[in-house]
Amino acid sequence: MVATGETTTTVAGATTTTGLPFSDPAATQVLPTRDGGKCQVGPSGGTGEVFVRDSAAPRIIGGGWGVTVDLKTGGSGEGVWNALAKECFNGTATCPSKQLAIELDGQIQSAPTVNAENFTGSVQITGNFTKNEATKLAQVMNSGALPITLQAEAVQTVSATLGKDSLRAALIAGAIGVALVLAFMFAYYRRLAVVVLLGLCVSGTLVYSITSFISRFYNGVLSLAGVAGLIVSIGVTIDSYVVFFERLKDEMRAGRSLRNSAQRGFKAAFHTILVADSVSLIGAAVLWYLSVGAVRGFAFYLGLSTLIDVFVAYFFTRPAVLLLARSKFMSGKKIMGMEPSADANQALGATS
C-alpha cells in the first residue's frame, strides 16, 4: 500500500508544527513508514485541518477494516483535499504514484491510492488493515486534525533510567507525605479526619479526570514538575481542613452542639479558605505566565489543585461534616480530641 522510491503528495497533520529536522513540509524527502520501510514524498499539500475534528473512525468497509473521515466544507477542507486528489488520480508530475501520504511526526502513517478525483462530505481509506491498525490510523487522523502549534521552549535530555527513577521517587515522596498528613489528622481530629481522607480521594479523582481530558483533546502531559505541583497542593488542601476544623472546635468550646457548630463554623471558615486559596492561585498564575518549560507544569497543576480545593470544600467537605454531625458516628464523650467543659455542658442543657 505504501510506495517506495516515488514522489507522493503529502497531506499531513503535524509536519508543519513538530519542528523535527527530518520532516520538512516544503521539500521532497524520504520518510520512514509504520512498517519500517521508507517512502519518498513531495512537498506537503495540506494539513490535518482538512478533516472534521474527531470524525475519523475505524469501520468495516467492503468486508474488511478501513477508516472513514469527514471533510470540512469549503475551500479549507474539501477544496484542499480535492485539489490533491485530482492531481494524484490523474497521475500528474507532482503525484506520479497516484498516492496520498498521511504523515504525522515525521512518519508515514498510510499512503492510500486515490481512486476518485472528487470527494464530497467524507473519505474512505481501505486496505489490508487489521482492526488494531485501522483504530491507530483513525487516532492519528484525529490528533492530526487538532489546530495546535508546538514551539520548543526548553529541552532537557535524561536517560530512561534517570527518568524512571525520578518518577518513582516523586510518587514515593507523595505517598509518604499523604500518609504522614493523614496520620497527623487522625491523631489530632480523630473521627472527623475521615472527611479529610474522602476529600483527598475526591480531589485526586477530579485532578485525574481533568488531566485525562487535557491529554485527550490538547495533547497535554503530566510531567515530573506537575507531580511536584500536586504534592505541594496537598498542603494547600490540608490547610483548608485545618481552618474549618479549628473554627469548628472554637464553636464547640463556646457551648454549641456539633450540628450547630458545623453550620456556623463553615460560614466563618470559608471566607478564610477563599482568601488563602486566592493567594495560592495568584502565585500559580504569575509563575505560569512568567516561566517556561517544566516550571509551567508545576504552576498549572498547583493552580488547578487550588481551584479544586475551593470546589471540594464547598460541595463536599461542608455537606459531609453536616451529615456526620447528625449521625451516631460522631457521638461520644470526646469529639475531635476535645472534651466539652462543664460550662459548655450547662450551655447545652440550657438550650435543649
Summary of the structure (lengths in Angstrom):
residues: 352
radius of gyration: 29.4
end to end distance: 84.3
largest distance: 98.1
contacts: 1101
relative contact order: 0.10
helix: 57%
strand: 15%
